[in-house]
């Protein structure tokens, strides 16, 4: 009996403790404190850059910025739980495809007019924050994928799909133990890169305004067929090996700027170059990167927008985006600091000029993972033709979205 | 009692409530009654891979549980037989259990590597051609089950305790009666271990039906790449599917419904085992 009483008492005490945590603390201090959530630093140097930006901002504005760093893999899980339990940060990073979802259900705030000059940013990056023609955040950094090639096998990078196909065939023919290229897979990551290939054939995935699916039309079919055609000269048994390109087992791969640093660090002997993605009719690419938004339930919205404008202004954006592993979204910053990126990054900068934002549909992640990725996989595995796979995927997407076009 | 209410009953009941709602964690939950359950089971537009995940999980359970129990029992018998150095082997065989899941995933990705993997090199000794284990849909589940069997340390310890509990007099009596080692195992040791086997079977099935961490780390590969469950969803286990809907596709209501379907299924399976599997030592 005594034990039960103590148990209950402890429970009550615990509840009170929990309640106290949730309650408001000193109001005066609160007005000057901003909580910012971001991904964990990639390198110690990146941490220093962020720290410097934070202290400078604090000094200039007489406020406190509390930065919470969360591993990227856990970020959305933590953010979702925080929002559900009402303990949201004031401002934080948000994955590009989540912006439309969060904007449509009112979780994040529309950016007040006049916060920044929209012309100061690259259009593709800014558009990843745009939902129904309204801006809901600012791009902190952006990134794109490009073609990595091993100089041992590829003397000059291919510019067109035909050259790419010839080159992969030749690499594999010269040495059957070497794959021409690491062909992306039908998984979430491959499905993320695929729109850039479709755009290279002059197509796009959906028409949001007219509610039409476009990825099953000719450019989409051609883009998928390109990957199917590359596979025979790029066997999976070779390219599925860990770091096949880095170990010299594959002539080419598609990846992002983060791998430039990784390869130089871990494979200093590999002679590689980067080039814009080969295309069919026009240079194109996809876009990735980090957006930052202001949460509706957070405090100090004015200060939050000020902080975001500060992170993306022409003075700071290059340093910050380099620390994050991407490129500045601020045009003035990018142009002024172009020389600091070095020749290996030039291909990505080229790509960013032609990069296109993903469809701003709240269901896009699910469509990407559950419909487009399996469609790509079924075509790559040879179970159905590219056209069948995409027609089927388009039908499923229409059914999910309730579209007719 | 308070612990029970706050940390077990309250979350379970709220999950049950949310399973009847359409909830994305951010906006207010909207009551939809049984729609989540009906859609999961019948609507393959909204949940194209629900039944695939059920199938993957059942296949995994059917392979992983017997394999784990068999490995654990074999290891326990070996440990029980040796007199010297048994502590060292006990430690070695138990190590896989205490190794962090992320490290286990990284190591096995490397062991299964189609070019450099030790698994293929080992098979090569017997002239068996190398396989692309983690990227061939048919091989994904056996490959995962094998890792589970490798991690059987806890079952092994429990079996070892069971073996130590068999009185020497029974064994000696069998020897005097002229029973061969094989007869002794099947007629004496194994029946005496029946309560242990039953316990491990029930808990093993429950754990296998909920497998998540292993597939998550194996297929994310630490590259920050999105986890869609391996080639052609061949490794999309039920709980991974649930996790994706809860935290990646923002359908917490449906995810809660999935967790209750799993809960009911586990209850049924466990009840069936209690009814039909022999539990008493004989």
Interface residues (C-beta under 8 A of the other chain):
Chain A: X4 X7 X8 X10 X11 X12 X14 X15 X72 X73 X76 X77 X80 X81 X83 X84 X101 X102 X105 X106 X107 X185 X186 X187 X188 X189 X192 X236 X237 X238 X240 X241 X242 X244 X247 X249 X362 X363 X365 X366 X369 X370 X371 X373 X374 X377 X378 X381 X396 X399 X400
Chain B: X1 X2 X3 X5 X6 X24 X25 X26 X27 X45 X46 X48 X49 X109 X110 X113 X114 X115 X116 X130 X132 X134 X135 X220 X224 X225 X226 X227 X228 X231 X232 X233 X244 X246 X247 X248 X249 X250 X252
